[in-house]
Amino acid sequence: MLLKKGLIPSHQKKTFITLFFTIFITVTGVGIVVPLLPIFAHDMGASGFYIGMVFGSFSFSRTILLPVFGRLSDKKGRKPFVLGGLAGYAATSLAFMFTTNVESLILVRFFQGIASAMIMPVVQAYVGEITYKDSEGYSMGLFNMSMFASMSLGPLLGGMLKDAFSMNSAFGCMGVLSATGLCLSILFLPPTGKEKIRAQEHNPVPLLLLIKNLDILALISVRLAYTACIGVIWCFVPLFADKQFSLSSTETGFLLMFGIFISGILNLPMGYVADRTSKNFMVIAGGTICIYGMYLLTVADSYFSLVISVAVFGLGGGIANPALMALAVIKGGKVNAMASVIALITVGHSLGMLIGSLAAGIIMDMSQLSNVFPCGLALMAAGVLVFIILTWFTRNGSA
């Protein structure tokens, strides 16, 4: 049984299951448009920089507001932010249907980023709060499995919808799924007053002190580098595959799906392992495999080699991410600011997507499309190196 005994209290199982399926449904909807947006924007005449902005605007608004919503949810409760974010997702899904130029597409993605900032760190903090001590890795691995499984299903489903019907059918499906997640949360999440929030029992740690903490900076560094690579992959692998191999939307969706799927299925077993071994070592090992995956992308010369490259990258993420999130939950519990810590990690996530997509877009405009992948390789290597250095300092009493 996935919800093993000793993972969460029995009276919180309904909450966990609701959050699990709500995120699964919602992220599936968002993932539907991932393989379509770069080509959609390119068909509107977007340059590499503007394609990067389509993804970067989403990350920019998330980066600004993640700490704000995380902090407020520590004080005011989780449910209002979850509901607000899901409603925002449903609304922006409809807005996609009326975009007629790249500028409006960037604007819609900006507002979608605001909705995302209200959901992700808040839901992850919610899960962290109801998890028993020493089960953080398994719990976050199980929960992340819902996100990665839905992220892998979404691109494949989006490509199939686009090939069978139209782009608007994919946007419409995203809206329906987001609305379904909203209904589940309204019906089954407990009222705000009945939530268990540790931060409400203590004075919250000032955000500036959290940002200065070397443990948290180490987690942010590797998360930023990892998602910078995802930004490169999501923005430019579909475009590269379309130009080089003339793939269908379904084939492109499978390409993105496969790497995410590999990462997703590993989250649960690697979360179990993270509870029993060195989490720092798992982050470093997984990050190193991600570096190799990005290297393979730089030398890929066929559709099959692209599939292998994203699969290796997904393998690295599947090893590193459960351990990284377990470390974030443990740190958040120690400082009584669960959502604030996870929000900072997610800021690194969003900032990475912003840096990766924009840097790669500029490189594409200045040279050629294939040169965007070495950019991701360099960013991933830098993130792992910074993690190693900062954790070395904390182990030696310099934190």
N, C-alpha and C positions, 0 to 999 in steps of 0.2 A: 504493500500500500504506500502511495507516495507521501501521504500525510502520516508519517510514522509516529508512533507513541513517543512523547517527550519532545516533540518539535514545537507545538504551540498548545496552550490550554484548550480543553475541549469546548468551552463556551465561545472561543474565538475562531473555531473552524469555519463557521458560516461566513465570517468576515473575510478570512483568508481566501476561501473558495470564490467569494464574490469579487474580491480584488483580482484574483488570478484570472477569472474568465472575463472580467471587464477589461483588463489590460490586453488580454489575448484578442478580444474582439476589436477593441479600439486600434491597437497597433497594426492588426491585419489591415484595417481600413486605410491607415496612413501609409503602410508599406505598399499598398496597391499602386500608388502613383509614383513610387521611387524610380522604377526603370523608365517611366514615361516622361517625367519632367525634363530631363536633359534634352531629349529629342524634341519634345513639345516646344521648349524654349528655342532650340536651334532652328526649328521650322519657322519660328516667328522672326528669325534673323538675328538671334542673340550671338554675340561673340563669346569667347571663352570666359572673359571676365564676368559678363552678364549671366552666363550659365552658373558660374560660381556664386553670383549674387542671389540667384534663385534659392540655392541651398544656404548661402551665408546669411540672408535676411532672417530666415527661420532661426538660425543659431544665434544671431545678434540679439534678437528680442529675448530669446531664452536666457542668454548669458546675463543680460541686464536684470531680468526679473526673477531668476531662480532663487538668489539669496533672499529677496524680498518675500516671495511666497513661502519659501521654506521657513523663514523666521516667523512670519505671521501664523503659519499653521502650527508651529510649536506653541504659540500663545493662544490662538483662537479655536483650534481644532482642525481636523483633516477634511471632513466630509464637504464643507462648503467649497473648498478649493477643487476637490475632485469633481464635484458636480459642475462648477463653473468652467473648468477646463474641458470637460466632455461636451458641454453645450457649445463652447467655442469651436471645438473640432467639428461638430455637426454643421455649424453655421459657415465655417470657412470651406467645408466640402462643397456646399452649394455655390459659394462665391467663385470657386474654380471654374464652374460652368460658364461664367459670364466674363472671364478674362479674354481680352482681345489683343493684348500686346504684352511685351516682356515686363514693362513697368508695373502693370496691374498684377501680373503674376508674382512679381517680387513683393508687392504690397500684401497680397493675400497670404503669402508664405510668412511674412512678418507677423501678421495677426495669428496665424497658426502656431508660430513659435511662442506667443504669449499664452495660448491655450495649453501648449505642452508644458510650459514652465509651471503651470498650476497643478499639473497631474503627477509627473514622473517622480520628483524627489519626495513629494508628499505621500504618494502611494508606497514607495520603497521604505520611507520612514515608518509608515503605518505597519508594514510587515515586520520591520525591525523591532518595533515596540511590543508586538504580540508574540515574539519568538523567545523561547527559553534560552538561557545562557548556555554556551558551548554548542549550540545548534545553528549559529549564525550562518556558517558556510552552506550547510544543507538547505536552510530556509531560503537564503537569497539565491542559491543555485536553482531551487525549485521554482521560485518566483520568476527569476530571470529566464527560465526555460519557457514560460508563457510568452515573454516578450520576444525571445529569439525565434520561437516556433512561429509566432504570428508574423514577425518580420520576414521569415523565410517564405511563409505561405503568401504574404501580400504581393511581393513582386511577381511571382508566378501567376497568381490570380489576375493581377493588373494587366500583365502581358496578354493573357488569354482573353480577357474582356475587350481589350483594345483590338486584337485581331478579329474577334468574333463579332463585335458590335461597333463601338466607337470610344473615343477618349472620354466623352461625357458619361458613358455608362460606368467607367471606372470611378469617376468623381462621384457619381450618384451612389454607387455601392459603398464608397468610403463614408458618405453621409449617413446612410442607413445603419451601417455598423457602429458608427459613433453614437447615434441616437439610441441604439440597442444597449450599448454600454452605459449610457446615461440612465436609462430606465432600470437596469439591474442595480445600479448604485443607489438610486432613489429608494427602491423597494427593499433592498437587503442590507445595506450598510447601517450600522446602529446610529442613533442620533448623536450629534456632536457631544452632548453632555455625558454620554456613556463611553466615550473613547478613553483609552489608556494612553496618556501622554506624560512621560516622565518630566519633560521640560517645564510643565505647569506646576510641578512640585518644588521647583528650585528657581533661583534667579538665573536666567540664561547667560551663558558665557558670551561676552562681547564678541561680535563678529570679527573684529580686527585681531583679537587674540587667536581665534581659530585659523585665520588666514596665515598668521605667523608661525603656526605649529608645523614643525618639520615633517612629522608623520603625515599630516593632512596634505602638505605641499608635495610630498613624495607620491601620494595616491593621485593627486591632481595631475602631476607631470606625466605619469604613464597613461592615465585616462585621456588626457589631452592628445598625446601622441597617437594613441590607438584610434581615437575618433577622427583625428586629422587624416589618417589613412582611409577610414571609412568614407570621409568626405571626398577624397580623391577617387575612391572606387565607385561610389554611388554617382558622382557627377560625371566621370569621364570614362569609366569602363563601358557603360552602355553606348556612349558616343563612339569610342574607339572600336567596339565590336561591330557597330552599325556601319562605320566607314570602311573598316578593313575586311569584314566578312559578310556584310549585308544580311545580318541576322533578322529574323522576325522578332516582334515584341515578346512572343512567348519564349523564344530561345534566350533573349536577353534577360527576361524575368527569371528563367531557370539559372542563368549564370550568377545573378545576384543572390538568388534563393539558396543555392547550394552551399556557398560559404557561410551564410547565416545559419543554415540548417545544421551544418557541422558544429558550429559554435553552440547552438541551442541544445543539441542532444548531449553535449558534454557538460553543460552547466550543473546538472544534478549529480552525476558521479564525481565531478571535480569539486563540487561543493562539499560532498561527503568526505573526500580526501582532504580538503582544506581544513576541516575540523580536527584532523588527526595528524597533520604535518605542518611544515613551515609555510605559512601563507606568503611570506616575502619571497621565498624560493620559487613558489608557484607563479607569482607575478613576473619574476625575472625570466623564468623558463618559458612561460607563455609569450612574453614580450619578445624574446629572442626568436621564437618560431614565427611570430608576426613579421619580424624583420626579414626573415628568409622568404616568407610569402610575398612581401613587397618586392624583394629582389627578383623572384620568379616572374612577377608582372612586368618588370623592366626588360626581360628577355623573351616574353611570350610571343610566339609567331603563329599561333593557330588557336582555333576556338577551344580545342581540348586543353592546350597549355594554359589558357585563361581560366578554365574550370579548375585545373589543378592548383593554380596560383591562389585563387580565392578560397579554395578548400584548405590549403595550408595556412592561410591567414586566419580562416575561421577556427582551425585547430588551435592556434595560439591564443585566440581570444577566448575560446572555451576553457582553456586551462587557467588563464590569468584572471578573467572577470569575476568568477565566484569568490576567489581568494581576496581580490581587491575590494569587493563589496562587503565581504565578511569583516575585513579590517576596518572599513568605514563604519559599519554597524557597531563594532566593538568600541571604536573611538567615540562615536556619537553617544553611546551609552555612558562612557566614562565622564564625558563633559556635560551630560544632560542636555544635549542639543542635537537630537537625532536628525531631525529634518534639516537643520542648518548645516550640519556636516555633510549629509548626503547631497544637499543643494549645492554646496561648494564643489563636491566631486562632479556633479552634473553640470556645473558651470564650466569645469574643465572639459567635460564632454562636448558641450555646445561651442566653447571657444575653439576646441580642436576642429570641429566640423567647419567652423567659420574660417579658420586659418588654412586648413587643408584645401577646401574648395576654392577659396579666393587665390591662394598662392598658386595652385595648379592651373586655375583659369588664366592668370597673368602669364605663367610660363607657356601655356598653350598659345596665347596670342603673340608672345615674343619669339617663340621658336617653333615647336611642333607638338602635336598631341601626345606622341609617345614619351615625350620628356617629362610629363607630369608624374609618372610613376617613380622615378628616382627621387623626386621631391618628397613623396610619402615615405620612401625608404629612409631618407635622412632624418625626417621628423620622428619616425618610430625609434630609430637608434638613439637619438638625442633624449627621448622620453625615458627609455630604459636606463640609460646612463645616469640621468639625473636621479631617478628612483634609487639606483644603487648607491650613489654618493650620499643622498639625504638619509637613507636608512642606515648607512654606515655611521653617520654622525650621531643618530639617535641611539644606536647600540653602544656607542662609546661615550655616552653621557653628555653630548653636546647640544641636545634638543632643548 
